[in-house]
Amino acid sequence: MHPNREQQVSIGQDAKRRKAHNAPAAIIIEPHTLVRTTIIRLLQHELAGWDLIDMVSVETLDSALGMDVHLIALDMAGRTLASASLCHDLDFIRHTFPEASIALLSNTDDVLAASQALEMGIRGYFTTSIPIDIALAGMRLILAGGVFYPHPFVAHPNASAMRSKPQNTPHKIIENNTHFMSIADFTPREADVLAELQCGHPNKVIACKLNLSDHTVKMHLQHIMRKLQVQNRTEVVARLGQKATPDISVQ
């Protein structure tokens, strides 16, 4: 389905308006109007101050050029990862916004497909069966520099073989645990704290932004460190492959 001239003009005007204040942006590419608008409304609450753009297909992606796009979520529309059209869409997204994280929306709970998506460098794999709070927590993990995967990776029958692949293969993203986390490891609130930690915010700022006490923030950080098997907040950030910002310890 191609956008008509009026839709193209509207998209272009919206893009120009958004570029003006250079806010971070997320793009949802979904052919179904109800699903697309529902996702946008959910994210409006979660990502206040962000530009949230909905598109029917990748064909209008150029209209967002110049924007600070952090995340692009693409509906698989019943296609497999081997589909030529899906591969074309992913290549076009990577070419247009090489710095943006890519997430896939799928209507099937296929563990093999999810693990294949990780091998391809996809940062998030969302299925229609997961609860909203888990999906939002997964989105926050992606924006914090992590990877969202709705199933424990060890459940995949070839997980150990994949982890043993050499570092110079596409499997590096799985083999390197600094870039991999299962959503099952974190509660939605811990994901919130993790996202703020990734921004380099100290405990007091995190507490203020999330409306939590300093003690509660420390508790969440302790849980996060235990789950990641690290000793301090700097190591937490390092596990995500990001540059850590020096800060006070959790204690």
C-alpha positions as CSV (number, residue, x, y, z in Angstrom):
1,M,0.0,0.0,0.0
2,H,1.5,3.3,-1.1
3,P,0.8,6.6,0.6
4,N,-1.2,9.1,-1.5
5,R,0.1,12.6,-2.2
6,E,-1.8,14.1,0.8
7,Q,-0.2,11.6,3.1
8,Q,3.2,12.2,1.7
9,V,2.9,16.0,2.2
10,S,1.6,15.4,5.7
11,I,4.6,13.1,6.5
12,G,7.0,15.6,5.1
13,Q,5.6,18.5,7.1
14,D,5.6,16.5,10.3
15,A,9.2,15.5,9.7
16,K,10.3,19.1,9.2
17,R,8.5,20.1,12.4
18,R,10.2,17.4,14.3
19,K,13.6,18.1,12.9
20,A,13.4,21.6,14.3
21,H,13.7,20.7,17.9
22,N,16.0,17.7,17.3
23,A,14.3,15.4,19.9
24,P,15.2,11.7,20.0
25,A,12.9,9.7,17.7
26,A,11.4,6.2,17.4
27,I,9.7,4.9,14.2
28,I,7.0,2.2,14.1
29,I,6.6,0.6,10.7
30,E,3.3,-1.4,10.8
31,P,0.8,-1.9,8.0
32,H,-2.2,-2.3,10.3
33,T,-3.7,1.0,11.5
34,L,-5.1,-0.2,14.8
35,V,-1.9,-2.0,15.9
36,R,0.3,1.0,14.7
37,T,-1.7,3.6,16.5
38,T,-2.0,1.5,19.7
39,I,1.8,1.1,19.9
40,I,2.3,4.8,19.3
41,R,-0.1,5.7,22.1
42,L,1.6,3.3,24.5
43,L,5.0,4.8,23.7
44,Q,3.7,8.4,24.1
45,H,3.4,7.7,27.8
46,E,6.7,5.9,28.1
47,L,8.8,8.2,26.0
48,A,7.5,11.7,26.8
49,G,9.3,14.3,24.8
50,W,10.3,11.9,22.0
51,D,9.2,12.1,18.4
52,L,7.1,9.0,17.7
53,I,6.5,8.4,14.0
54,D,4.2,5.8,12.5
55,M,4.6,4.5,9.0
56,V,2.9,2.0,6.8
57,S,6.0,0.8,5.1
58,V,9.8,1.5,4.7
59,E,9.0,3.5,1.5
60,T,8.4,6.7,3.5
61,L,11.5,6.2,5.7
62,D,13.4,8.9,3.8
63,S,11.0,11.5,5.2
64,A,12.6,11.1,8.6
65,L,16.1,11.8,7.4
66,G,17.9,14.3,9.6
67,M,16.1,13.2,12.7
68,D,17.8,11.7,15.7
69,V,16.3,8.2,15.3
70,H,17.2,5.8,18.1
71,L,14.8,2.9,17.4
72,I,13.0,1.5,14.4
73,A,10.4,-1.2,15.0
74,L,9.4,-3.2,11.9
75,D,6.4,-5.5,11.6
76,M,7.4,-8.8,10.0
77,A,3.9,-9.0,8.5
78,G,3.9,-12.8,8.4
79,R,7.3,-13.0,6.6
80,T,10.2,-15.2,7.6
81,L,13.7,-13.9,8.2
82,A,14.7,-15.5,4.9
83,S,12.0,-13.6,3.0
84,A,13.5,-11.4,0.3
85,S,11.2,-8.6,1.0
86,L,12.0,-8.5,4.7
87,C,15.7,-8.6,4.0
88,H,15.2,-5.7,1.6
89,D,13.4,-3.8,4.3
90,L,16.1,-4.4,6.9
91,D,18.9,-3.5,4.4
92,F,17.0,-0.3,3.6
93,I,16.6,0.6,7.3
94,R,20.3,0.0,8.0
95,H,21.3,2.0,5.0
96,T,19.0,5.0,5.9
97,F,19.6,5.0,9.7
98,P,22.8,3.0,10.4
99,E,23.0,4.1,14.0
100,A,19.4,3.2,15.0
101,S,18.6,0.0,16.8
102,I,16.2,-2.3,14.9
103,A,13.4,-4.3,16.6
104,L,11.1,-6.8,14.9
105,L,7.4,-7.3,15.6
106,S,6.2,-10.9,15.1
107,N,2.9,-12.7,15.4
108,T,4.5,-16.0,16.1
109,D,6.5,-17.3,19.1
110,D,9.3,-18.9,17.2
111,V,12.4,-19.3,19.3
112,L,14.5,-20.3,16.3
113,A,13.4,-17.1,14.4
114,A,14.2,-15.0,17.5
115,S,17.7,-16.5,17.8
116,Q,18.3,-16.0,14.1
117,A,17.2,-12.3,14.5
118,L,19.9,-11.9,17.1
119,E,22.5,-13.4,14.8
120,M,21.5,-10.8,12.2
121,G,22.1,-8.0,14.7
122,I,18.5,-7.2,15.5
123,R,18.3,-5.6,18.9
124,G,14.7,-6.6,19.8
125,Y,12.3,-9.3,19.0
126,F,8.7,-8.7,20.1
127,T,5.9,-11.2,19.8
128,T,2.1,-10.6,20.1
129,S,1.9,-13.0,23.1
130,I,4.0,-11.0,25.5
131,P,2.4,-8.8,28.1
132,I,2.5,-5.0,27.6
133,D,4.6,-4.3,30.7
134,I,7.2,-6.8,29.5
135,A,7.2,-5.3,26.0
136,L,7.7,-1.8,27.4
137,A,10.5,-3.1,29.6
138,G,12.1,-4.7,26.6
139,M,11.9,-1.4,24.7
140,R,13.6,0.4,27.6
141,L,16.4,-2.2,27.6
142,I,17.0,-1.7,23.9
143,L,17.2,2.1,24.3
144,A,19.6,1.5,27.3
145,G,21.9,-0.3,25.0
146,G,20.8,-3.9,25.7
147,V,19.1,-6.6,23.7
148,F,15.5,-7.7,24.1
149,Y,14.8,-11.4,23.7
150,P,11.5,-12.8,25.1
151,H,12.8,-16.3,25.7
152,P,15.8,-17.5,27.8
153,F,18.5,-18.0,25.2
154,V,19.6,-21.3,26.8
155,A,16.2,-22.7,25.8
156,H,17.4,-22.9,22.2
157,P,18.7,-26.4,21.4
158,N,21.8,-24.9,19.5
159,A,22.6,-22.2,22.1
160,S,25.8,-23.8,23.3
161,A,27.0,-24.4,19.7
162,M,26.2,-20.8,18.8
163,R,28.1,-19.4,21.7
164,S,31.2,-21.4,20.7
165,K,31.4,-19.7,17.3
166,P,34.6,-17.6,16.6
167,Q,34.4,-13.9,17.4
168,N,34.9,-13.0,13.7
169,T,31.4,-14.4,12.8
170,P,28.0,-12.8,12.8
171,H,27.4,-14.8,16.0
172,K,29.6,-12.4,17.9
173,I,26.6,-10.5,19.3
174,I,25.4,-13.7,21.0
175,E,28.8,-15.0,22.0
176,N,29.7,-11.6,23.6
177,N,27.6,-11.4,26.8
178,T,28.3,-7.7,27.2
179,H,25.8,-7.2,24.5
180,F,23.2,-9.8,25.4
181,M,20.6,-9.8,28.2
182,S,17.3,-11.8,28.5
183,I,14.3,-9.7,29.5
184,A,13.5,-12.5,32.0
185,D,16.5,-11.2,34.0
186,F,15.0,-7.8,34.9
187,T,11.7,-6.4,36.2
188,P,10.2,-3.4,34.4
189,R,11.4,-1.1,37.3
190,E,14.9,-2.5,37.1
191,A,14.9,-1.8,33.4
192,D,13.9,1.8,34.2
193,V,16.8,2.1,36.6
194,L,19.1,0.5,34.1
195,A,18.1,2.9,31.4
196,E,18.9,5.9,33.6
197,L,22.2,4.3,34.7
198,Q,23.1,4.0,31.0
199,C,22.7,7.8,30.7
200,G,25.2,8.3,33.5
201,H,22.8,9.6,36.0
202,P,23.7,9.4,39.7
203,N,21.4,7.8,42.3
204,K,19.7,11.0,43.4
205,V,18.8,12.0,39.8
206,I,17.5,8.5,39.1
207,A,15.4,8.6,42.3
208,C,14.0,12.0,41.3
209,K,13.2,11.0,37.7
210,L,11.5,7.7,38.7
211,N,9.9,9.1,41.8
212,L,11.7,6.6,44.0
213,S,13.6,6.9,47.3
214,D,17.4,6.7,47.3
215,H,17.1,3.4,49.2
216,T,14.9,1.9,46.6
217,V,17.2,2.9,43.8
218,K,20.2,1.3,45.6
219,M,18.1,-1.8,46.1
220,H,17.3,-2.0,42.4
221,L,21.0,-1.4,41.5
222,Q,22.0,-4.2,43.8
223,H,19.6,-6.6,42.2
224,I,20.8,-5.6,38.7
225,M,24.5,-6.1,39.7
226,R,23.7,-9.5,41.2
227,K,21.8,-10.6,38.0
228,L,24.7,-9.4,35.8
229,Q,27.3,-10.8,38.2
230,V,29.2,-7.6,38.5
231,Q,30.6,-5.6,41.4
232,N,29.7,-2.0,40.7
233,R,27.7,0.3,38.5
234,T,30.6,0.9,36.1
235,E,30.7,-2.8,35.3
236,V,27.0,-2.8,34.8
237,V,27.4,-0.2,32.0
238,A,30.4,-2.0,30.6
239,R,28.3,-5.2,30.3
240,L,26.1,-3.4,27.9
241,G,29.1,-2.4,25.7
242,Q,28.7,1.3,26.5
243,K,31.1,3.9,27.9
244,A,30.6,4.2,31.6
245,T,30.3,7.5,33.3
246,P,32.2,7.7,36.6
247,D,29.8,7.9,39.5
248,I,29.3,7.1,43.2
249,S,29.0,3.5,44.2
250,V,25.7,1.8,45.0
251,Q,26.5,1.6,48.7
